[in-house]
Amino acid sequence: MKIKENFLLRKISDSYVVVPVGDAVVDFSGLINLNESGAFLFERLQKGADEDDLVNALLGEYDVTEEIARADVRGFIKKAREADVLE
């Protein structure tokens, strides 16, 4: 999985937002607000990562169980697909 190239992650003050650029501006209006762990996952998806890569990254960075990490990753992927930011 990979984030479409016309979506960029930006940190503004203490917040993370995903902004559309280029052609994506026409089809996508608004911004996506992310928390720190959402931004962490988004950055890995920009480089191309599968579900297991994301779960392992969360396990290495945060003190969570694999069950919680996998549920969080699946929820994040679902929302990213709904927002149509994944290739």
C-alpha positions as CSV (number, residue, x, y, z in Angstrom):
1,M,0.0,0.0,0.0
2,K,1.1,3.5,-0.6
3,I,-0.3,7.0,-0.2
4,K,-1.1,8.7,-3.4
5,E,1.6,11.2,-4.4
6,N,-0.7,14.2,-4.3
7,F,-1.2,14.1,-0.6
8,L,1.4,15.5,1.8
9,L,1.7,15.3,5.6
10,R,2.5,18.6,7.3
11,K,3.0,19.4,11.0
12,I,1.4,22.7,12.0
13,S,2.2,23.6,15.6
14,D,1.3,20.5,17.6
15,S,-1.0,19.1,14.9
16,Y,-0.5,16.9,11.9
17,V,-2.6,17.5,8.7
18,V,-2.7,15.8,5.3
19,V,-3.2,18.3,2.5
20,P,-4.0,17.7,-1.1
21,V,-1.8,19.2,-3.8
22,G,-1.9,19.3,-7.6
23,D,-4.8,17.5,-9.2
24,A,-6.0,16.2,-5.8
25,V,-7.1,19.7,-4.9
26,V,-9.9,19.5,-7.4
27,D,-11.3,16.1,-6.2
28,F,-10.5,16.5,-2.5
29,S,-11.6,19.5,-0.5
30,G,-10.5,20.0,3.0
31,L,-7.8,18.5,5.2
32,I,-7.3,15.3,7.2
33,N,-6.2,15.8,10.8
34,L,-4.0,13.1,12.3
35,N,-2.8,12.4,15.8
36,E,0.9,11.4,16.4
37,S,0.4,7.7,15.8
38,G,-1.7,8.5,12.6
39,A,1.1,10.6,11.3
40,F,3.6,7.8,12.2
41,L,1.6,5.4,10.1
42,F,1.0,7.9,7.2
43,E,4.8,8.4,6.9
44,R,5.4,4.7,6.5
45,L,2.6,4.5,4.0
46,Q,4.2,7.2,1.9
47,K,7.2,4.9,1.5
48,G,5.0,1.9,0.8
49,A,4.2,-0.5,3.6
50,D,1.9,-3.4,4.1
51,E,-0.3,-4.2,7.1
52,D,2.4,-6.3,8.8
53,D,5.0,-3.6,8.3
54,L,2.7,-1.0,10.0
55,V,1.9,-3.4,12.9
56,N,5.6,-4.1,13.5
57,A,6.4,-0.3,13.3
58,L,3.8,0.4,15.9
59,L,5.0,-2.4,18.2
60,G,8.6,-1.0,17.9
61,E,7.5,2.6,18.7
62,Y,4.7,2.3,21.2
63,D,3.9,0.1,24.2
64,V,0.9,-1.8,22.8
65,T,0.0,-5.4,22.2
66,E,0.0,-6.9,18.8
67,E,-3.8,-7.2,18.9
68,I,-4.2,-3.5,19.6
69,A,-1.6,-2.5,17.0
70,R,-3.3,-4.6,14.3
71,A,-6.8,-3.3,15.1
72,D,-5.4,0.3,15.0
73,V,-3.6,-0.3,11.7
74,R,-6.8,-1.9,10.1
75,G,-8.9,1.1,11.3
76,F,-6.3,3.5,9.9
77,I,-6.2,1.8,6.6
78,K,-10.0,1.7,6.4
79,K,-10.2,5.4,7.0
80,A,-7.4,6.1,4.5
81,R,-9.3,4.1,1.8
82,E,-12.5,5.9,2.6
83,A,-10.7,9.2,2.2
84,D,-9.3,7.9,-1.1
85,V,-5.7,8.7,-0.3
86,L,-4.3,5.2,-1.0
87,E,-3.1,4.0,-4.4
